[in-house]
Amino acid sequence: MVSADDGKKHSLVIRDVTEDDKGLYNVEAETPEGEVITAFHIIPTGHKVVQGDKEIEPSDKFVIKKKGRKLSLVVHDVDVEDAGEYTVKVKDTESKAVLSVEEKPVEFASLLEDTTVPEDTPEVTLECEVSKDKPEVSEVTWKKGKDTLSPDDEKYVIKKDGRRHSLTIKDITPEDADEYTCAVGDKETAAKVTVEETPLEFTSPLEDKQVPEETEEVTLECEVSKEKPKDTEVTWKKGKDTLSPDDEKYVIKKDGRRHSLTIKEVTPEDAGEYTCAVGDKETAAKVTVEETPLEFTSPLEDKQVPEETEEVTLECEVSKDKPKDTEVTWKKGKDTLSPDDEKYVIKKDGRRHSLTIKDVTPEDADEYTCTVGDKETAAKVTVEETPLEFTSPLEDKQVPEETEEVTLECEVSKDKPKDTEVTWKKGKDTLSPDDEKYVIKKDGRRHSLTIKEVTPEDADEYTCTVGDKETAAKVTVEEHAPEITKPLEETIAVPEGNEVTLEAQISKEDAPVTWMKDGKELKPSDNVRIEEDGTTRRLILKDVTKDDTAQYTLKLGDKETKSDVVVKTPPKIEIDEKFLNVTIRAGGKATISAIITGLPVPDVTWLKDDVPLETTKRVSISEDKQEKLIVKMILDKAERSDLGTYTLTAANDVGKDLVKMTITVLDKPQPPEELKIDKITPENVTISWSPPKDDGGSPVTEYIIEKRDMKRSTWSPRGHHLRNHLHDVPYAPGKPEVSEIDVTQATLTWSPPEFDGGSEITNYIIEKTEVGRKRWTKVNKKPVKEPTFKVTDLIEGNEYQFRIIAENAAGQSKPSEPSDVIKAKPPYVARNGLKQVQKSLKLPLLLPISLTEIDYQFRVSAENKAGVGKPSLPSDTITAKLPFDKPGKPGKPEVTEFGPKEITITWTPPESDGGSPIIGYIIEHKPGKPGKPEVTDFGPKEITITWTPPESDGGSPVIGYIIEHKPGKPGKPEVTDFGPKEITITWTPPESDGGSPIIGYIIEHKPGKPGKPEVTDFGPKEITITWTPPESDGGSPIIGYIIEHKPGKPGKPEVTDFGPKEITITWTPPESDGGSPIIGYIIEHKPGKPGKPEVTDFGPKEITITWTPPESDGGSPIIGYIINVKD
């Protein structure tokens, strides 16, 4: 049964339900909104509802109702997504139904409406509503006219609230009037927005302003009723002139509806009416500027500067930056200065005015006046004149022959000395500026002479004289550089002690050469001889040593030739003293290294106890050949068998060197031997034994005695530690004395040790070392028992020291103090006349005081008991001269200690002694500066001056002082009284009289400048001139005037008529006749320039030349021509 309730509620009632009634029931209903609801009803017992694969849970959207055996599902707010198959499951039974939703198109349920609003309304909103909240096409767009509006535009607010859409327009202006459209999918609605515009008005007009002159700034402001009128053009005017925003004088601003004009740095010129126009509206106001009178707030000040000061500046300041009368003039005396004159720099910086005078000379001294409007200020510039001096004198020049030109230059202290005459001389001959050989120039204070195409004849002394000062310099001309025709031999190798001769040939006999050794200049000495023989140049090195191994260079101007000299030297082994006696423990490691020198590079051998040392896993030997040969021997995991004497030998073809080293390996001693019991008593037992065969390399110092009870297996100490107190090593011997020194030997003597250690001295070990080396080597090969020994195998010229070590049964003592340094050389040889049995003899040669070099020869005679034999042939000639130079500069002296009678000064010696030992120093000293002197008492005949003594007397008592003094500058003089024969001048005395009473003053005076002279009467024989006297007569009555006069310059002459015998010339008279009638004129005239001459005929004795006459004969017939001839 189907029933309806008021047409709104419909129901289906099934009575007497049976199994056959189950199944699918459809109910279809159409609503005005287009929704179709389909429901199904079943009889459930345990159920669930499924849409597709998803079980439906009861909610606001889905409502499941059960009433009795009736089950219903109500779907609210049906939309397209709700369409589909629904299933009800009850136990094993299910029932299905399909829900179909027919979608209707979207429509505007509420359209946009036209709106009219006043201008400046804060906002207006347009709204519309659609029929569905979620149409298939959900895109919504808003347009103003044809322009799509962006949601990001701050002008608009676009909103969506369900089915309602709105557009809010903010801050309404006339520009917002337009048609606005809202489009949703393919549907759209539109409405017009009309804006009622209000007229622009000035809500706050400009106001008059009155400000003082030079106010920093004044601002005019106004306000309009609308911020953005249709016509937004805003203009400001001063009077009828439109003001530009780019003019730095004004600042034009707009801040919303407010407009302002700021006038900066106000002057009287800024007074006027200012107008602000906005669109067709305008407002005006007057600015009144209260003007103040111009004054000098900072007048000019007197200046006193030295002559040739680069520049001096006079400055003043006025109270106003721009007075009505802005004319500013500067005067020197009565002459107005021009801004175009490069001598002066006239500047204006705001209210400050300045005049800078450049390159100051005495002529610049004067009174300078600055006039601004009707105000003026003046100051005097005084120039202190300085005497002319050469600030940069001429300098000697050395140039190669045929140099294109050479220039000598000098500079004086003043550009315009009183005597500007400048002369140049070569030797005693004055040079002419017209001489083409020379170019004489003057550029300011600089004077120069250029010599062109230099030849050897130009070598001389040149002098430049400026006024009474002169400077001179020599020009040296280097002739063509000589050449090296035969170079030095590239390499020379010789044994040490030989003589080496280096020889080269050059192209010029008189050309000087320089010999260099490794880049340093060589000079003659005992073993260096330099010879010149024609074009041959020789360097002879005598008794060469390893220090002579070097590169030798002969320099001839910019040419050079080189030779490498290699001096074969015997080997020398340098080894640290610590390696001579090495002690290590068994299992330890020992490394011994040494440096070996010698040329050629020596061969190296190692011996142990005079047997060649073999390398093993524990013993390694290495060599590193760098600048020097470095050798190493490494002994690893030492054993007792490694102890012994090791010998390092270096040998080459000119000699050999060796050093012996002792290696001691310490280990525990072996067991004592032959232990026996000598005696037994009830109280004690006597035991004896023999020492161990090997003490482990160190004397046994004590024995440990242990005992063991025979009933036990362990030993226990007996408590006895017996020490070995037999003897000790001796003290060190005394310092050795060296005597009987010769070229290869010397005798040593020393005192025995003060304590021999309880054992007899069995040997002395003598050691030597060369000065500058750290290694000590053993000298004696056999035991020495007496405290004296003769050392041999010394090398002549080497310096040595010696030391002694004493030895007894306990071992070796410490070394003695080293001897004084000795040099292996021949004993002292007497001068000529003394008998001397010797193969060679060195005689000192004394250089005369005049430093004249003297040549010597020598010969030798032999003498025996029978007498003196015949002399030998003379030796080669030698020249006696010093083999050394002056020493270098010592270090800065410092006073390290001083007392009432002595002072200690220390300094470092010079880096170079010039090749000769320094024998003394010359010490110079001077006191410090005294304190400022003060006059403490003075009388008619004496004055007392006191001062503090200097902080330092220079290392010597001050014996006196030099006193200098002069008075200060008196005050400005004033004339206080004058008459026909006398004048009274008064002034203030100087602030300082220089420490001595003033005895007088020097008075100088001169009158002022008279007024401009005027001619008031003149006749044929006399003229009357009048003028005003000077404002000041200089403190003395004027006794006369000097009158100078001359007429002005006539006008330009013109030829107005001329004939064969006369010419008429007219001109205008001068504007001024100089105060006297003009009595005549001097007429000067000259013809024009003739044409270029040409030779038209010539023979052995005559030549014919023709030319065209000048275009003008100067107003007078030409009476002849002057012909010049030059070769």
Stockholm file with secondary structure:
# STOCKHOLM 1.0

chainA/1-1127         MVSADDGKKHSLVIRDVTEDDKGLYNVEAETPEGEVITAFHIIPTGHKVVQGDKEIEPSDKFVIKKKGRKLSLVVHDVDVEDAGEYTVKVKDTESKAVLSVEEKPVEFASLLEDTTVPEDTPEVTLECEVSKDKPEVSEVTWKKGKDTLSPDDEKYVIKKDGRRHSLTIKDITPEDADEYTCAVGDKETAAKVTVEETPLEFTSPLEDKQVPEETEEVTLECEVSKEKPKDTEVTWKKGKDTLSPDDEKYVIKKDGRRHSLTIKEVTPEDAGEYTCAVGDKETAAKVTVEETPLEFTSPLEDKQVPEETEEVTLECEVSKDKPKDTEVTWKKGKDTLSPDDEKYVIKKDGRRHSLTIKDVTPEDADEYTCTVGDKETAAKVTVEETPLEFTSPLEDKQVPEETEEVTLECEVSKDKPKDTEVTWKKGKDTLSPDDEKYVIKKDGRRHSLTIKEVTPEDADEYTCTVGDKETAAKVTVEEHAPEITKPLEETIAVPEGNEVTLEAQISKEDAPVTWMKDGKELKPSDNVRIEEDGTTRRLILKDVTKDDTAQYTLKLGDKETKSDVVVKTPPKIEIDEKFLNVTIRAGGKATISAIITGLPVPDVTWLKDDVPLETTKRVSISEDKQEKLIVKMILDKAERSDLGTYTLTAANDVGKDLVKMTITVLDKPQPPEELKIDKITPENVTISWSPPKDDGGSPVTEYIIEKRDMKRSTWSPRGHHLRNHLHDVPYAPGKPEVSEIDVTQATLTWSPPEFDGGSEITNYIIEKTEVGRKRWTKVNKKPVKEPTFKVTDLIEGNEYQFRIIAENAAGQSKPSEPSDVIKAKPPYVARNGLKQVQKSLKLPLLLPISLTEIDYQFRVSAENKAGVGKPSLPSDTITAKLPFDKPGKPGKPEVTEFGPKEITITWTPPESDGGSPIIGYIIEHKPGKPGKPEVTDFGPKEITITWTPPESDGGSPVIGYIIEHKPGKPGKPEVTDFGPKEITITWTPPESDGGSPIIGYIIEHKPGKPGKPEVTDFGPKEITITWTPPESDGGSPIIGYIIEHKPGKPGKPEVTDFGPKEITITWTPPESDGGSPIIGYIIEHKPGKPGKPEVTDFGPKEITITWTPPESDGGSPIIGYIINVKD
#=GR chainA/1-1127 SS CEEEETTTEEEECCCSCCGGGCSCCCCCCBCTTCCBCCCCCBCCSSEEEEETTEECCCCSSEEEEEETTEEEEEECSCCGGGCEEEEEEETTEEEEEEECCCCCCCCEEECCCCEEEETTCSEEEEEEEESCSSCSCCCEEEEETTEECCTTCTTEEEEEETTEEEEEEESCCGGGCEEEEEEETTEEEEEEEEEECCCCCEEECCCCEEEETTCSEEEEEEEESCSSCSSCCEEEEETTEECCTTCTTEEEEEETTEEEEEEESCCGGGCEEEEEEETTEEEEEEEEEECCCCCEEECCCCEEEETTCSEEEEEEEESCSSCSSCCEEEEETTEECCTTCTTEEEEEETTEEEEEEESCCGGGCEEEEEEETTEEEEEEEEEECCCCCEEECCCCEEEETTCSEEEEEEEESCSSCSSCCEEEEETTEECCTTCTTEEEEEETTEEEEEEESCCGGGCEEEEEEETTEEEEEEEEEECSCCCEEECCCSEEEEETTCCEEEEEEESCTTCCCEEEETTEECCCBTTEEEEEETTEEEEEECSCCGGGCEEEEEEETTEEEEEEEEEEEEEEEEECGGGTEEEEETTCCEEEEEEEEEESCCEEEEEETTEECCCCSSEEEEEEESSSEEEEEEECSCCGGGCEEEEEEEEETTEEEEEEEEEEEECCCCCCEEEEEEEECSSCEEEEEECCSCCTTSCCCEEEEEECCTTSSCCEEEEEEEECCSCCCCCCCCCCEEESCCSSCEEEECCCCSCCTTSCCCEEEEEEEETTCCCCEECCSSCCCSSEEEECCCCTTCEEEEEEEEEETTEECCCCCCCCCEECCCCCCCCTTSCCCCSCCCCCCCCCTTCCCEEECCCCCCEETTEECCCCCCCCCEEECCSCCCCCCCCCCEEEEECSSCEEEECCCCSCCTTSCCCCCCCCCCCCCCCCCEEEEECSSCEEEECCCCSCCTTSCCCCCCCCCCCCCCCCCEEEEECSSCEEEECCCCSCCTTSCCCCCCCCCCCCCCCCCEEEEECSSCEEEECCCCSCCTTSCCCCCCCCCCCCCCCCCEEEEECSSCEEEECCCCSCCTTSCCCCCCCCCCCCCCCCCEEEEECSSCEEEECCCCSCCTTSCCCCCCCCCCC
#=GC SS_cons          CEEEETTTEEEECCCSCCGGGCSCCCCCCBCTTCCBCCCCCBCCSSEEEEETTEECCCCSSEEEEEETTEEEEEECSCCGGGCEEEEEEETTEEEEEEECCCCCCCCEEECCCCEEEETTCSEEEEEEEESCSSCSCCCEEEEETTEECCTTCTTEEEEEETTEEEEEEESCCGGGCEEEEEEETTEEEEEEEEEECCCCCEEECCCCEEEETTCSEEEEEEEESCSSCSSCCEEEEETTEECCTTCTTEEEEEETTEEEEEEESCCGGGCEEEEEEETTEEEEEEEEEECCCCCEEECCCCEEEETTCSEEEEEEEESCSSCSSCCEEEEETTEECCTTCTTEEEEEETTEEEEEEESCCGGGCEEEEEEETTEEEEEEEEEECCCCCEEECCCCEEEETTCSEEEEEEEESCSSCSSCCEEEEETTEECCTTCTTEEEEEETTEEEEEEESCCGGGCEEEEEEETTEEEEEEEEEECSCCCEEECCCSEEEEETTCCEEEEEEESCTTCCCEEEETTEECCCBTTEEEEEETTEEEEEECSCCGGGCEEEEEEETTEEEEEEEEEEEEEEEEECGGGTEEEEETTCCEEEEEEEEEESCCEEEEEETTEECCCCSSEEEEEEESSSEEEEEEECSCCGGGCEEEEEEEEETTEEEEEEEEEEEECCCCCCEEEEEEEECSSCEEEEEECCSCCTTSCCCEEEEEECCTTSSCCEEEEEEEECCSCCCCCCCCCCEEESCCSSCEEEECCCCSCCTTSCCCEEEEEEEETTCCCCEECCSSCCCSSEEEECCCCTTCEEEEEEEEEETTEECCCCCCCCCEECCCCCCCCTTSCCCCSCCCCCCCCCTTCCCEEECCCCCCEETTEECCCCCCCCCEEECCSCCCCCCCCCCEEEEECSSCEEEECCCCSCCTTSCCCCCCCCCCCCCCCCCEEEEECSSCEEEECCCCSCCTTSCCCCCCCCCCCCCCCCCEEEEECSSCEEEECCCCSCCTTSCCCCCCCCCCCCCCCCCEEEEECSSCEEEECCCCSCCTTSCCCCCCCCCCCCCCCCCEEEEECSSCEEEECCCCSCCTTSCCCCCCCCCCCCCCCCCEEEEECSSCEEEECCCCSCCTTSCCCCCCCCCCC
//
